[in-house]
Amino acid sequence: MAKKKYNVPENLYYTKTHEWLKLLDESTAVIGITDYAQDMLHEIVYVDLPEIGTVIEKGSPFMEIESVKSVAEIYAPVSGEIIEVNESLEDTPEILNESPYEDGWLVKIKLSDTKEIEALMDADEYLEYLSTL
């Protein structure tokens, strides 16, 4: 059986728990879930967004996404403080299924240690990781 091809943009960093990170500048980043993650969740019905000002720690869960099938914890790819949340997800969580990399971003954070990004996968490494699943 052929494996499904997932959208994995080149300009992002990825985790083995299927979050992505995009650097906006040297101290700010956006976090979301990958195309693979939204596909595995199927129909997303609720997003439990964290509060602005919440400090998140790399590798720790910081929010949940509910689908008709399950509830998934979302893990912080890096440490930092949440400075913005995507409030449009509260009313239209299905945006995550339709546009996980653009309109479906989750939070923006102020990075506490930019060196943590070095541990994340680039697009090629993430695609290779997906091929093992």
N, C-alpha and C positions, 0 to 999 in steps of 0.2 A: 504494500500500500504506500502510495506516495505521501510524503510529509507535506503539510500545508506550508505555503510560503507566507512568512509574516513580514510586515513592514518594520524595518529596523533602520531608522535614519542614521546617517553617518556622523552627524554633529553632536550626538548625545553620548552620555556614559550610562552603563547598565549594571544591574546587580543580578545575582543568581536567584533572588526572590522576585524578579521581574518588575523592578522600579527603574525609571530612567531619571537622569539628572542633566540639566542644561545650564551651563554657566552663562549668566547674563553679563557679569563683569567679574573683577578679581575677588569680590566678596559676596556676591549675590547669585543664587541659583534657583531654578524652578525644578520641582519634583512631580512626577506623574507615574502612571502604570503603563506597561508596554502593551503593544498590540496582542502579544501572546497572552498576557494576563487578562485583558478584557475578553478575549476569545474563550479562555478557560472558565471565566466567571459566567459567561453568557449574558443574560439580560439583567443589567444592573438596575436596581430599584431604589437604592438608598445609599447616601454617602454621609458618614459621620465625620464632619470636618473638625479639626482641632481649633482651639482658640488662638487668635493672634497673640504673640508674646510667649507661646509655649516653647520651651527649649527641648529640642529632640536630640537623641544620641544615636550615633551610627550603629546600625544593626538592631535597634530597638523598635518595637511597633509604636506608631504614633497616631494611627487612625484606622477605621474599618470601612470596608465597602461591602454592601449586601447585594446579593443577586437573588433571582428566584431559586437558585440551587444551593447557595451557601453564603457564609460570611467570611471575608478574607481580611486578615490584618495586613496593613501596609507598613513596611519597615523603612526606617530612615537610611538612605544610602550614605549620608554624611551627617555630621553633627552641626547644629546651628539653632538659630531662633526663628520661629515662623513670623514673617512680617506681612504676609498677605495670604488669604485663602480664596479659592475660586468659588465664590458664593453662588454662581449660576448653577452649580451642581446640586444645590439644595432643592431647587425646583425641577431641574431637568437632569437627573443623574445619568440618563441614557446617553448624554454627550460623551461619557467615557467610552461607550461602545462605538460611537460614530466617529470620534476624533480624539483618540487617546494622547496624541502628541501635540495637538494644537489647542482646540477649545477645551479639551478635557484635562488640562493640567490641574494638579491638586493644590499645591502650596508653593509659595516663594519663601526662601529662607536667607538669612544672613549667616554665612559660613563662619564656624568657629575655628576650623583648621583646614585650610585648602589642601594640605598634603594628603588628606583622606581620599581625595579624588583619584590619586594615583593607584589606589587599590581597586577601583572600579574597572569594568570591562569596556573596551571600545566596541563599535558595531560589529567588526569582524569576529572578535572574541565572543560576543554575545550570540551571534549567529551560529558559531561553532558549538557553544554551550547548548543552544536550542536543539541542535542536531542530535544531541545525546539523550534527549528527553523522550 
